Amino acid sequence: MASLTLRLVVFSCVFIWRTQVTVSAPNVIQLQNNEYTDVLIAIHRSIPEDQQIIDRLKEIFTEASESLYIATRSRAFLKQVKILIPNTWSRQPHYLPPGTATFDRANIRVDVQNPLYGDNPYVQQPGGCGVGGDYMHLTPRYVVDKPYGESTWGPYGKTITHEWGHLRWGLFDEYGFDDPLGGSYPHFYVSTSMGVQPVRCSAYTAGRSENAVTGNRCQVDPATGLPEADCRFIPDFTRNRATGSYMFMQFLPQVEEFCHGGQHLFSQGGQPNPLSSHNREAPNKHNVMCQGQSTWDVMNKHQDFANGANPPKEVVTTVPDFELLQEKEPRMVLVLDTSGSMRGDPIRRLNQAATHFIRSTVQDDSWLGIVTFSTTANTYHQLLQITSAADRTSLINRVPSTVGGTTCVGCALLEGVKVLEAQGDPSGGILFLMSDGQENEVPYIVTVTPQILAKGVIIDTLAYKRSADPQIESLALLTGGKSYFYSGEQGDSTALNDAFTTSVLSRDDRTGGEATIQLISETKTLNTGENYYNQVYIEKSEGRDAIFTFMWNGGVEPRIEIIAPNGTVIGQGDPSYHVMSDNIQVKVPGVAQPGKWLYNITIVDYFYQQVDILVSCKGATPDSQPIKVTAQVSTISLNGSSPESTALTVRASVTKGYLPVTGATVIAYIEKPPSEDVDELLLLDNGAGADVTKNDGIYSRYFLNFTAGGRYSVSVKVNNEFGEAASVVVNGTGRRGNSAALSQNAGLQPIFLNAKKYRV
């Protein structure tokens, strides 16, 4: 088979209710010579300033490093840990620039409680066996209140090592737990040789069984032959001899390692301890997900330890080196292609999208500059902090509208950095690079990449048409940026607007700031006299600064009417109705009424028109938690010539705050080269196949139907087609002894969903 390279990026997401989408690679942790480096912890900007959090994080991860070293049999420990401090906290002279570190890419997050888990540490883990998690979640109370943390979950070093097993190596819990939303794992089972046994690993763990509600001796359920539903295994802290496993009850004083499956696994690590032997019969989540493999079986297949990598080594100290970084104010430079290939409709669309972005989407107090490039690169506008309408107008007036020349992407990147440097250290600044073709002028991308990386800037990329240089997605991957794709086809016009809308200045994922919520993004081609009706739902948790935008591709402006839930009609002549050269905006004052809003478009031009419809708002209050969708793919590229099976996992997380939204209909659309054919893929949250956990709000599916090398555009649509979508509601706080099982008080609450497609 000929070599086949498949570039896969979630370039945009199509939704049917208010959502946002992020696509960026998580921070990459390195392990070399037994030392983990580049471990990133980030504190959310909503957390009040508290020096104790920083001090305790240092203590906790110092303990974790020692526990990790012991648990891995001297094969790994934490050498370098970076702590990203929000820009809402006081600046200190010893804080370093953030570089490419951002909250949304952090390996460990310090944030408010997930109501399902309370203060319980947990890892967001959507992948299968051996696939590391997205991030570890710690709460400020867990971090700061040491007596509470230790009395509830055990020694901090051991707890973090347990969670590291989820985060780094893709291990799962080895105990039973109850999940009121589905996907529970039993507490007892019938062994093939020992009769009824508690689910545990190792089987040597000593303890007793008792009713967790009454405290009495457990009764047998005659229907199952197993102990009654409320029966639990209670470990004996003093009589226990088992030394494993960290994924079972790491808080026991005797536990010091992960369970193993045999001596052959320790050819470089001494003799296996029989008291840490794996119990492959126990029907826990790890055995189910990993087909009975021990935790060390899985770990030894991970790149950290595969083929004898990082063999045991004695070290002088396991105390990490800590670096304190601090976020800066959002700073972005639009780096826009104005080469000859952008002539005509491409530059018109780019001008329209960039103008809308500056006028309506960029947050106040953000810094924005503009660079254009063709044969050379030029600064069209220096960085300007946006504090007024005049500032926005100043930037809009410099959005390019003329084209000509060849393509020098390397020039553009260097010029963008120069604009950031005019305001000081460029570290943490963003270059939004848009290009439609192959570079053909020096310096080339490969030449300037080392300089760009040394500056610590982040590069978001927009590939305008399939002819865009294939290297630009790699720039985003290397710098922690986001990748977008716009095919240039008539039916896909909102993708260009969406790329701007989901950039860092309008989102909270990187800085933890307040987000703009995209409610609708769609495009319609309409004939003379044709009417188009649609509706958008606004929840009570959203609606502040709501903006309806209608953009068209030349000719006479269409007639627009918007009807509020109370029947009020907003049309031409209304104070909130603003007509500009090629777009109409309706800005709803204050907080928009919750409920169903209608809009009607009538074409009055003599020719057909393509109209882009964008509706956005913010939360009803700065602390509101609207519904959010985050789309992911398992990799940015695949090699079709590999002997291994070529499969892509597509996921969409649907949440309200940290709480899952269940019962939604989630469809992925994969646009394939060379003919632009589109496959539809129904994503599922059923705990089967690619989906790891049922009803956790993460919808997943494998995609295998690749046709050719090139860019594959992946978009996601979420709706409430069957009326079953609901957000989880928690009465009280969920808490676990040693796992993140859902609260027994969790329930479901129906939610409003928009009824038509739109793209974010």
N, C-alpha and C positions, 0 to 999 in steps of 0.2 A: 504493500500500500504506500502511495506517495505521501510525503510529509504533509500534514494538514494542521495548520495553526488556527485555533479558534479564539478570537478575542471576545470576552464576555464581560460586559459591564451593565449594571442596572442603570440605565441612563435617565430614566424618568419613571414615574408611576402614575397610572390612571386610576382615579378613585370615584366613588359615588358618595362619599361623605367627607367632611372636613378632616384633612390629614396632612402629614408632612412626611417626607422621605429622605433618608440619609443613605449615602453609599460611600463608604470610605473604609480602608483597611484599618484594623485595630493596631495599636502600638505593638511593634515586634520586640519580643523579649529574646535576648541572645543567651546561649549557654556555650561557653568555651572554657576549657581547662577547669571544669567543675564550677565555674562562676557564672551565676545569672547576672546579666547587666541589662540596663535600660528598662527596668521594671518601673512602670509609671502609675502613681497614685494621684488622683485628682479630687479636689474638694469642690462641691457644687457652690455656685455663687449665692444660692439662697441660704446657705448655712451661716449663721452669725459668726463674726470673727471671734476666735478662741484659740489662744496660743497653746492651750492644753491639747488640742487636737493634733497639732504638729508634734508636740513633745511625746504624746502617747503613741502616735504612729511610728515614731522612731523606736520606742520601746517594744511595741508589738512586733514589728518586723525584724528587730534584732532577735527576739525570742523565736520567731518563726524561722529565721535562717538557721539557728542551731538545731531546732526540731527537724527541719528539712534535711539537714546534713546527716543526722542520725537515722532518720527514716529511709533515706536513700542509700544507706550503708556507705557513707562518706563519698558520695558521687556528685552531690550538688548542694550549693548553698547560695544565698543572696549576697552578691558582691556590691551592686550599685542599685540604689533605689532613688527615684526622682519623685518629689512631691510637688504637684502643681497647685498653687495657691490662687484663689480667684481674685480678679481685679477689683472686687468690692471690698477687699481687706486692705488694711494700711500697707503702704509700700515701705520696704526696709532695704537699706543699702546692701545687705548680703544676699538678697534675692536675685537670682539669675534670670536672664531673658528666657521665654518659654520655648524658643525654637519651634519645632513642629508639634510640640506637646499640646493636646487639647483635651477637654473634658470628655468628649464623645469617643475618643480613641483610648482612653485610660484603661489599664488592665484592672485597676481597683478603684472603685468610686466611693467617696464618702458623701452620702446624700440622706434625705429624709427617709422615713420608714416606707417600705412597701407594706401596705396594710395587711396583706396576706401573711407576712412573715414577721411583722413587728421589728424588733431589734436584732433578729436572727441574721447572722452572716449567711449569704448564699451566693451562688454563681448562676448567672443566666446562661443556660447550657442547651442550645437548640440542636446541636450536632449529635451524631451517633457515637458508638464506642470508639475511643481513641481520638475523637475530635474535641479539641479544647473549647472551653466556653468563651462567651463574649466578654464578660467582665465579672468581677467580684464586687458585691455590694456590702458596704459597712455603714452603720448609722453613727451619728455623733455620740449618742448615748453609749452604744457598745464600745466605741473607741475610748471615751473619756472615763466612764464609770467602771473602774477595774473590779471592785468587789461584786458588782452586779454581773459583769461579763463572766467572771470566773465561776461564780456560784451557779450561774445558769447554763453555761456552755463549756466550762472547764478551762484549763490553761490556754492563754491566747496563742502561744506558739503552736500548740497542737491543733487548735481550731483552724488557724490560718493554713497549716499544712494539709489538713483535711480538705479545705476549700481549694487549695492549690492543686490537689489531685483532680478536682473537677475542671479547674481553669486551664491547667497546662496539659494534662495528659488525657483528658476525656474519660475519667473514671466516674462511676456512679455509686450511689449509696448502697451499703450492704446490710441494711436493716429494713424491716417492714414499716410502712407508714400509711396513713389514711388520707385520702384526697376526696373531699366532698364533691368536686367537679368531675371526678373520673380519674382512672389511672392509678388506683391504689395498689399496694403490694402487701401480701399477708404477713402477719406477725408469727404464725406457726405453720408447720407443714408436717407431713408424714415422711420420715426418713426411710430409705430402703432397708436399713439394718438396725435402726435405733428407735423406731416408733415415732410418736409425736415429739417434735423438737421445736424450740424457738428459732426464728430466723436470725442467724448470727454468723459471724466470721471473725475469728476462727470458732470451730465447734467446741473448743476448750474453754471458752468464756464462761466463767462460773456465775451463777445467779439463781433466781427463783421466779416463779410466775405468780402474779396476783391480779385481781380485778382492779383496774385503774380508777374506777369510780367508787367502789365500796371498800377497797383495801383487803377484801377477803380472798380466800383461796379460790382459784378459778374453777368453774364448773365446765363440764364437757357439753358441747352442743350436740344433741343426739342426731341432728340432721346431717352434720358434717363429720362428726367424730373428732373435731378439733376443739380447743378451748373456746369459750364464749367470746363474743365480739369485743368486749371491753378488757379481755385478758392481755396483759403485757409482761414481757420479760424484764425483770429488775436485776441489774448486775450486782455482784458482790464485790465491793471495792477492795476488801481485805483478802478474801479467799481466792480471788481470780488469779490464774497463772498465765492466761493467754497474753502474748505479746503483740498480737495483731487482731483486728486490722484497723489501720487509720481511717478506712472508709466505713467502719462499723461504729465502734464507741471509742473514739480517739481520746476522750476525756479520762478514761481509766488510767490510773497511775502506771500500770504494768505495760500498757500499749506503747510501743516504740517503733513499729515498722508496719509496712503494708504487707498484706497476705501474699503468699507465693504458691506456685503450683508444683515445685520440685527443685531438686538440687541443681539440675542443668542450667537453671536460670542464674546461678550464682558462681559461674566459673571464675569471675573476677571479684567476687564479693564475699568470699568465705563460705562456710557451710550454712545451709538453710536451717532456721529454727523451727522444729516441729510444732511449737506452740503458736506459730503464725501460719500454719498450713491453711490453704484455701478450702472453704466449704462450698463445693460446686453444686451441691444438692439444694441449698437454700434458695427459694424462689424470690430473691431480692432483685432490685432493679439492675444492679451491676451484672448479675448472672444472666438475667433476661437479655439485656442489651449487648452483652459481650459473649454470649453463647457459652457461659460457664467458665470463661478464662479468669484466672486470678488477676488481681490488680497489677502484680509484677509482670505477668504475661503481657498485659497491655502496655505497661511502661517500657518494657524491653523492645517493643516494636516502635516506640516513639523515637524521633530523631535525637532526642537527648541521650538515649542509651543504646540505640540499635547498633548491632555489630560491634559491641564493646566500647562504644563511645563514652568518654568521660569515666574512665575506670576509677576505682577508689583511690583517694589521695589524702594524705594527712595534711592539715592546714594549721597555721599558727592561730588564726582567729576566724570566726564566721560572722563577725560584726560587719554589717554593710556600711558602705560609704553613702551618705545621704546628701542629695542636692535639692535645694529649695528653689523652685521656679515660680514665677508669677505671670499670670495672664496680662496682656496689654489691651488697650482699647481696640475695638475692631478696626482694622486698616486693610483696605483692598484697592488694588489697581486693576482696572479693566484693560486687558491687553488684547486688542481687537485687530483682526486681519483685514487690511484694506488693499490686498493685492488685486491684480486684474481679474482673477477668477471670481471675485466677489461682485462683479459688475451686474447691474440690473436688480432683479428681485432679491438676491441674497443680501445686498447691502441695505436695501429698503427694509427688509424684515429685521435685520440686525439693528438698524437705527431705531425702528419702532419698539423692539423688545428692550433695548438698552434705555431708551427714553422712559418707557413705562417703569422699568426697574428703578431708575433714579427718582422719578417723580413720586412713586407710590409705595415702593417696597423697602428701600434702604432705610434703616432705622435712624432716628435722630441721634446726633452725637457720634455717629460713625464717621470714619475718614475714608474718602474715596478719591482716586485719581484716574486718569485715562491716558493710555499709551496706544498708538496705532503703529502698524508695521506693514511694510511691503518689501521693497529692496533694502530699505533701512528702517530703523525704528525712530519714532518721534514722540516726545511728551506733549500731549494735547492739553492736559490739565494736571497741575501739581496736586498733591494730596490736599484735600480740603475737608475740614470738619463740618458736617452738615448740621446747622443749627437754625436754619430759616428757609423759607421758600426761595429767597434770593440765591442761597447757596445751591439749591437744586437746579434753579434756572441757569446758573453759571455753568454747571456741569453739563446740563442738557444741551446748551449751546455749543459744546465742544464734542458732542457725539458725532463720529464721522459719517459723511454721506457721499463722499467721492472715493474712487478707487483707481488703481493703476500700479504697475510694477510687478516684481517677482516676490518671492516669499523667504524672509529671513527670520525664522523662529528664534534662533539663538540671539540675534540682535534684540528681539522683543523682550526676551527674558531678562537680559542684562539691563535694558532700559527700565523695565518694571522694577527691578531691584534698586536702581538708581533713584527712582521716584520715592520708594519707601525710605531709602537712606537719607533723603533730604529732610526727613522728620526724625532722624536718629537711628538707633539700632533697628535693622529691618526684621530681626528675628520675630517670628510669629505672624508677620504680615502675609497677606494672601494675594497671589497673582491669579486673576481669572483669565486664562488663556483661551481664546477662540480662534480656530484656524480651519480652513476648508481644503487645504491642499498639501502637497509634499514640499518640504523645505528645499530650496535650491540656491541659497546664498550662504556664505560663511559669515560668522562662525556658526557651525552646526550645533544641534541640540547636544550631541554626545560630547562636544568640546566644552560647552559651558556648564554642563550638569554638575561637575565637581564644585565649581564656584557657587552655583545656586544652592547646593546642599550645604556648603560651608556657611552660607548666610542664614540658614535656619528658616527660610520662607516656605510657605505652603502653596502648592500650585493646584488650583482647580482647572479642569480642562473641559472644553466643549468641542467635540469633533463635529464640524459642520459638513455634512455629507460623508459618504463612505470613502471619498478620495482623500480625506484628511490624513495627515502623516500618522502612521501607526505608533510612533514613539510617544505621542503626547499622553496616552493613557499611562504609560510607564512613569512619566513625570509625576502624575497624580499619585501613583502607587508609592513611589520613592519618598515623597514629601508628606504623605498623609492627607492628600487632597481628595477631592471628589471628581468623578468622571461623568460626563453627560454626552449624549449623542443626538444629533438632529439630522435626519436623512435628507431634508430639503424637499420632501414630497409635499404636494398640496394638502393631502389629507392629514398631515402630521404637524401642522404649523404651530400648535401650542407647545410643542417640545422645546422650542427656542425660548419662549417666555418662561417655561417651567425651569429651565436650567438657571436662569437668572434668579427666579423666585426662590429656589431652594438653596441658594448660595449662602455663605456664612453670615452676611450682614442682615439677612432676614430670618435667621433661625437661631435656636437656643442650644443646639447640640454641642457646638464647639466651646462656646463661652458660658453656657448655662443661663443665658439671658432670655428675655421674653421673646416669643416667637410670633411671626406672622402666620396665620392659619389659612391655608388655601382651601376654599370651599368648593369652587368649581373652576375647571380649566377645560374648555372644549372649543372646537372649531366647527363651523357650519358653512357650507357653500349653498347660497340661496339665490333663486331666480327673481326677476323683476316682479314686484307685487306679492311675493311669497311671504308668509308669516311663519315665525318659529316661536313656540312657547316652551318654556321649561320652568323648573322650580328648584329652589335650594332651601334646605332646612337649616335653621340657626338654633342651636341649643341654648338653654339658659346659661350655660357655662362659657358662652362665647358671644361675639357680636360687637365688641368695642371697635371703633374706627373701621366699620365695614365699608368696603369700596366695591362697586360694580363697575367693571371696565369692559368696553366694547370697542374693538379695533377692526378696521376694514382695510382692504387693499386698493384704495383709490376710488374715485367717483364721488357721487353724492352721498352725504351721510345717511345712514338708515334711521328709521324712526324707532325710538326705544320707549317702552313703558315698563315701569316696575311697580308691583302692587305689594304693599306690606301686609302682614297677617291681619291687621285691623281693617283692611280694605282701602287704605290711603293709596292714591295713585301718584307716582312721581314720574313726570315727563318733562318735555321741553318747556322752559319758562320757570321751572321750580328752582329755588336758590341753590339746591344741592346738585343740579344737573349742569354739567360743564362740557362744552363742545370744544375740541381742539382740532388740529389739522386732519388727523386720521383716527381719532378715537373720541369716545364719549365716556365720561366718568360721572358716577353718581356716588357721592360721599354721604353716608347716613350719619347724621350728628349723634354724638353720645354713644349709647349702647343700643344696638338694633333690637327690635322686639323679637323675642324667641318665637319660633314657629315657622310656617311655610311662606316663603317669599316667591313671588312669580315674576318672570320677566318675559316680555314680548318684543320680538324684533320684526320690523317690516321693511323690506327692501323697496326703495322708491327710485333707485337708479334705473337707467334703461338697460343695463347689462347685469349679469349675475355678479354677486359679490361674495367673497369669503370673509366671514366675520369670526374673530376670536373673542371668546367670552371668558373673563376672569373675575372671580368673586373671592374676596379675601377679607379677613378681619383679625382681631386679636381676642384674647380671652376677655370675658366680661369684666374681670379684674386681673391685675398682674399675677395673682396667685391661682387663677383658674386652671383647671386641668382638662383641656378639650381632648377629643379622640385623636389619636395619632397613629399613622401607619408608617412602618419602617420596612423597606424592601431590601433584601440581600440576595446575593448569589454566592455559592461556595468557593468560587475562584474567579479571577479576572481573566484567565486564559487557560485553554486546554490544548494538549498536543494530540491530535487525532491519530498520529502514527504510533502512539504508545501501545504496547501489548496489553496494558491494563485497560479495563472497561472505561470508556469515556462517558462520564455522567456529570451532569450539573444539578446541584440542588438549588431550587428557588424557594425562598422563604419570604413571608410577609408577617410582621408582628403588628397586631391590632390591639391597641391599649388605650386606656383612659387613665392618665397618670402612669402609675406602675401596675394598675389592675388590668387583667386581660378582658378583651371583648370576645365572647364566644358566639357561635352560631351564625357568623357572617358567611356570605358567599364570596370567595376570593379566587379570582381568575388571573393567571399570568398569560401575557401575550408575548410570544417570541417571534420577532421579525428576523427572517433568515436570508442570507445572501445565497445566490446572486440575484434572485428574482423578486425579493421583498415579500415572499410568501409568509403568512403569519400562522403559527400554531397556537391553539388555546390549551391551557393547562389548568385544570381545577386544583387549587391547593387545598389541603385538608388539615384539620386539627383533630385528628382521631387517634393519635398515638401509634400509628402503624406506618410501615414503609419509611419514608424520609422523615416523617413526623415523630419526634422522640416522646413528647409528653402530651397527653390528651387534654384538651380544654385549657391550655395555658396561653391562648391568644396568639400562638405562633403557628401559621398555616404553611405547610411544606409539601413539596413534590419533587421527584427526580425528572429531569429532562434528558432524553437520549437522541432525539431525532435531528441530528446535525446533518447539514447538506453540503457545505463547502467551507473553505477557509475564509476568514474575514470577520467583520464586526457583526455581532448579533445584538439586536436591541431588545431588551427585556422590559416590559411594563406590567403593572399590576392594577387590576380593577377590583374594588371592594364594594359590595352592596348588601342589601337586606332582602334579596329576592324572595326568600321564603318566610320572611317575617319572624325569624328566630334569633336575630342578633340581640345580644344583651350584654351589659357590662356587669362585672362582678361587684357585689356590694358586701362589705364586711362589717358585721356588728361585733365590736370588740377588736382584739388584736390577736392574730395568729402567732403561735410560738412553738418551737420544737425543742426537743432536748439535744439532738445532734443532727437534725436535718431540717430542710425548709419545706416541710409538709404544709399544705394549705390549712387555714383555720377552719374548724368545724362550723364556725358561724358565718361562713361565706355563702352568699346567695346570688341571685341573678335579678337584674333590673332591666326592662326593655329600654331601648334607646331610639332616638330619632336618627334616620339615615336619609341622605339625599338620594334622589331617584334616578339621576342620569349620570352618564360618564363625565368625568373630568380628569385632567392630568395635573400632577404636581411635580 
